[in-house]
Amino acid sequence: MIDLHCHILPRLDDGAESNASSLSMAKMAEKQGITKIVATPHHKNSIYENKKIDILLHVANLNYELRNAGINVEILPGQEIRMYGEFIEDFENGELLTVGGNSEYVLIEFPSGYIPQYAEKLLFDLQMKGLLPIIVHPERNQEILEHPDKLYKLVKNGALTQVTASSYIGYFGKRIRRLTEQLIEANLAHFIASDAHNTTTRPFHLAEAYERLQLQMGDDYRFYFQENAETIISGQHIHKEPPTYLHLKKKFLGLF
């Protein structure tokens, strides 16, 4: 398995706190059957800034430690980039990383409470520059929770999405789990990744998510999501199914 979204690099953000923590996370990943992890420290989220050159150095150092420790997991470079206005300019200046370092895909994070007003335009402009935006954990965005039709429009216009393994197995509650299921069913999700931060409160859960996906949706869905992750890392383009319009109906008293 390949994990496209993980905060395993030590001391860069709210993920691994030390080299020992990074090694513990890698051991846990190895037990889950994960062979490659894209390290995606936060960037431009108003708290953390992690530029390409620094991430590449930390990835090289961690891979060296993993080899010495006999842990058979490879770390690849990436970023979880909060959407901001100078995105394209900073990419052209060499500050931003694509998924794995050599693909055309970029992980983009919305603020947790809303979709930025300029999101549609920026996502379109990125595609015009040859980049393929992946919106991370849309199921945990409050505006999308209330108006999933807004995500449909972005996906219809070419954006991709990555749901979190923990969301799919219910770690963040029933409401988020149900929306995650609906996004998968409506072809509004294209990748599953861990977004792991540690081995305790935010572990991987990727193997459990794939097992649940296979049980709930069948072998074809599991193969599709796993193959998509592999396709990105190999530098190719994924296959997308047409999305289905998704609108959550409100229940009595306006409660979901």
Disulfide bonds with the S-S distance in Angstrom:
none
